[in-house]
Amino acid sequence: MVENGIGASLARKEDVRFLTGKGNYTDDINRPGQTYAYLVRSPHAHATINSVDIAAAKTAPGVVGVFVGQDLLDDAVGGLICGASVTGKGGEVNKVPPRNVLTMDKARFVGDPIVVVIAETLAQAKDGAEMVAIDYTELPSTVSTSGADADGAPLLHEECPNNVALDWELGDKAAVDAAFASAAKTAEVELVNNRMVTNAMEPRAAVGEYNSGTDETTLYLTSQNPHVHRLVMSAFMNIAPEHKFRVVAPDVGGGFGSKIFTYNEEAICAWAAKKINRPVKWTSDRSEGFLSDAHGRDHVTKAEMAMDADGKFIGMRVTSQANMGAYLQVFSISIPTLFHGFLLAGQYTTPAIYLEMRCVMTNTAPVDAARGAGRPEATYLLERLVDVAAGVMGLDPAEIRRRNFIKADQMPYQTPVVQCYDSGDYDASLDKALANADYDGFSARQAEAKGRGKLRGIGLSSYIEACGVAPSAAVGSLGVGVGLWESAQVRFNPTGNVTVFTGTHSHGQGHETAFAQLVTERLGVPVENIDVVHGDTAKGQFGMGTYGSRSLAVGGIAIANACDKIVAKGKKIAAHTLEAAEDDIEFAEGSFTVAGTDKTMSIGEVAFTAYVPHNYPEGVEPGLDEIAFFDPLNFSFPAGAHVCEVEIDPDTGTLEIVKYTAVDDFGTLINPMIVEGQVHGGLAHGIGQALLEGCVYDDDSGQLVSGSFMDYCMPRADNLPSFDVDYAPTVPAHNSLGVKGCGEAGAIAAPPAVINAIVNALGIKHLDMPATPEVVWRAAQAAS
Amino acid sequence: MYDFNFQSASSIDDAAAKLSAAEDGTVMAGGQTLIPVLKQRLASPSDVISLAGAGLSGITNNGDSVTIGATTTHAEVAASSDVPAVLRSVAEGIGDAQVRNRGTIGGSIANNDPAADYPAAALGLGATITTNQRDIAADDFFTGLFETALNDGEIIKSVTFPNAAKAAYAKFPNPASRYALVGVFVAQAADGVRVAVTGATDCAHRGPRLEAALSGNWSADALDGITIPADHINADIHGSAEYRAHLVVVMAKRAVAAAG
């Protein structure tokens, strides 16, 4: 048994620097001669830009450069890209409205950047920005997810008639229609999946620097995937060729999806640094972040279920509209389609599923992947619909789930919506969750609460997600513009310690610890002698980054495979040194041993021999440094059952989550403490969506009403209970480490569990998120 | 923020002198509202005159009332054994620890935010606001949205709260900002029952209907059936006028119950 290997709740190695103020975030980086950029953004949701006068700003004190969109075009800098082409109805691929780095013709949302002012200080840049004169003609705007495609709605882009970027469908419409025609009973629910602002603790930031001596551009930025940032800015935006372009994502304080994408400000810092030949820094303030970070979710949906007389699901129909915001971002069009639609079977055997999804453009910030990305939307509608269906059938919500679960012995299970699940035991996780939550004792607790004037409710959520994104060929065939493999390099230094380069990026996930534990497990090197390096294109090989709960499920296998290569080479070296046949060498816990003897050699000795090859096997290269690229054959499918119990004060609508029980199947846990932390964070995210977080644009003006923490409510510790977290693992068929991914589960599972509990407490069919006190109070009033 | 002259006042008179000498000056107590406004470039005073060194901090209790110096922080009030429990609880419920460690009672009352807690306490207890010019009864002080009876150049020196036989404050916090969505302060004061409501309208105000009901019967039940019309009640994304009007009565009942 290797110490601190797989399964050890080792304290996080990175926390020493984070907890002692030694973290190095992008805004901590200051380069000699640095200047500061400030963006002039549209105050209007929709307006023609008649003229932009930057003359006065150019002469303002301290201003060193003022640039507009044409300046970037003159340098052949390309616009921001949409990285997916999704084929919709009639074989029509999604429209891609062009987006310049600085918008030129018209502003399409409040916060759309138009001018950048660069000055010696941030205050001077802001002063200069106030001297920029832009003449606008305001246009009517639309911010409505359901109304953007209505007749007469203001048009954002000529390229998207009726503001529709894509009409997409999935599944067998005829089979679903037939199921409904033959159904004994049907259930339906109309719901809104509320828009969220991700609000990573660290706002976005970038520092661009250009070295005229080497013609190299360096960009420090808040990124979940620095190699992909470099690729996009190099291949599509012409910022700099890849080999002359270093992109560094140092310590990053949370991403949750919002730091996947290439943003205007990042391109500006990299480009302008060369233009003015001085470093350029931009750091978002929180208000700017609200306006300009990619938002998440924002669907309006009708979901229907057809059932036979026993409550077996025989068909499901979903009609939905997704708000893409003003422009399509890197992943955005793939989220409400591929990442949403492919999860609609959930944990159930529903044989026929049909989804119609319309993606619309509105005068709001772009919407893209946010923790869960499509899967929370799918899970929410499905798990709400299942509860409504239970009501229609007069069945307990647990019972209707059991009747429809895919059974463990049916794995692998091909769903009617593309995904083929490789593992899972949904009955097991539900049974455990119900036991841990004392589901059977609920009615007594409900009665006791009633005596105190409180309404108590309990809600379930049986969720599944597709993580470990993703098999390159599969996503490629669906229109995603990249491969989603991952890479690792395991380098022994001559003294026997190890540097691991991963193509993933840690921005809160604890990779430096968990990956070191994985290497310890495989190579037997003590965990303190292993360093994990990530986030710098100048250090280590290309990698695809961190999102979609992929880092361990895909990147971890690359590390493990690189370790296997190390061991394979080590065997050759050990065999030569120990004068044995290579086949007789066994490796365990850091030692190469000749089978059946006490002749042994530590992996450190092998490493030293590899770098000082005085006595060395013929034909073997010196050095002990192996690289592995891994492309998964399937997604991974974490799943589980969550139970939420709430107590409502009907006089005010105030709600307390009195118990939250999570039972998840993440397969093997590398570091259970980190996993539990990820579950807690995900639950806070999901409960935040369910109860607190609502991004609101004013219907008339298009202004962002919830533009600060004064109005946008993030979850705080006192909003949350002490979580009961447990596991019911199964073994995935497609993952050699047995891992599945855990970072998004809570955000996916929690919203329906919470809303199902509220609906149960109030005895109503549905209420929309966020279930604020007033929303709950009104529902309670209507129900009583 | 824009550039300004920063001045430190050594006394309230010095502050008033500096203020009158400034082109477009403002005084700063704890700065918990002013600093964010400056950072957002929403104000551009020529001079910011700090009261931190003006000797206006401190708490004295003479047995009949407690007088709290204008620059006494919320945290100091919350922790003081010289302060009645009801006022300590008001201070304890303001903002977060950072705000409570910097924000002051004088600043809060002078700012008169429509959702601030201290104005309700001042009205509810019938406090007297002492300035460098005069004494002003709380009933006359809060005049409108961020408006008070303070004249130009007038600076709060202290606030005196008379003892009340019974008093309590019930606050329904805005989930995001934790300001009062609605807060109701009730008291059996020397001059009778007082009820003050914050968060619901332009600024904190007395609740005559609630006072009348409680004057004859000091109990939560006395407020049964009272409805507050939703006209003139604030509405925003956190609460409609109807909901806030409803909460006024609920919070009043809870305050009475808590006061005992």
Interface residues (C-beta under 8 A of the other chain):
Chain A: A123 K126 S287 D651 T652 T654 L692 G694 V696 V705 S706 F709 M710 D711 Y712 C713 M714 N719 T772 P773 E774 W777 R778
Chain B: M1 D3 Q40 R41 F172 P175 A176 S177 Y179 D236 I237 H238 G239 S240 Y243 H246 L247 V250
